[in-house]
Amino acid sequence: MNPSFEKISYCGWTDCIRLLCNGIEMIVATTFGPRILYFGFAGQENLLHLEHDQLGLTGGEDWRIYGGHRLWHAPEAMPRTYSPDNDPVEVRIIAYGVRLIQQTEASTRIQKEVDITFLPNHCGVKVLHRLRNEGLWDVELAPWALSTLSGSGTLIIPQEPYGPADTSLLPVRAVAMWPFTKLHDPRWKWSDKFLLAVFDADMHSEQKLGITNTAGWMAYSLNGQVLIKSFPYDPAHTYPDLGCNAEVYIDGRFIEMETLGAQRMLKRGNTTEHIEYWALEKLSLTPDDASIGSQLLPRVHALQKAVRQ
């Protein structure tokens, strides 16, 4: 189903585009970006975090986090990763959605595009991230999609299926840690079937983990709403950060749900893409295997089935 389009002002930014379809609302910026500013049920709580002291700002040479959903390229490096996205984007209306095209980054010669389209067979959204190499030489990189999420929620990552020790001779996933990662931090909750990252506004220290996520999904539960993301994993590909296609960052302001595409040498003039599928469900989850398994997993499987059709 095609969404409705409306040009609005939102949180101090003018000329934003509001997309509405099947009761799901998205708001995207056009005066900077590409950036998704709002995702939620129409007229209800925004699941995306926005930085209060940056509302309405655009322009300038300094990188701003802003919040919302953004596109980077990995591996993370200063200053390459932090190229500002403060300028207006080109907007094109496409089938079932909209395309946002950033001006080519002056320092990296990489151009970012994001296509946001509503699925015709499911109350979900396809978010396609595209990087184009407009430079003079080949560049090794991976598309990196980051959603800055409103606090007080719980992020859910599936564990790999259990296998008995006598027949499970090889590892099944990588877990990447940063120098500041502390596995005993109480915001990490490990269970047999899921890894949880729990937001705590009173804990301001930074935490980050990377995961090889072969199941290809993550979710975020907040106040009776659950954002589900489905994304590809291909064992034949190389992924950044010791083989991670999913990462989580936490501080005292927000949680970031991050997915990464394959890392490859991008030839000049070529593009690489990474797709996320988003769904929004009304679910009141408790942070335990039984609740997540019985309530959330069927919704995850429904989204993944719709994507395959």
Helices and strands as residue ranges (DSSP letters): E 4-10, E 13-21, E 24-28, E 36-41, G 52-54, E 69-74, E 90-94, E 97-101, E 110-118, E 124-133, E 139-149, E 154-158, E 175-177, E 188-190, E 194-198, E 207-211, E 217-222, E 225-230, H 240-243, E 246-250, E 255-260, E 264-266, E 271-282, H 289-291, I 292-296, H 297-308
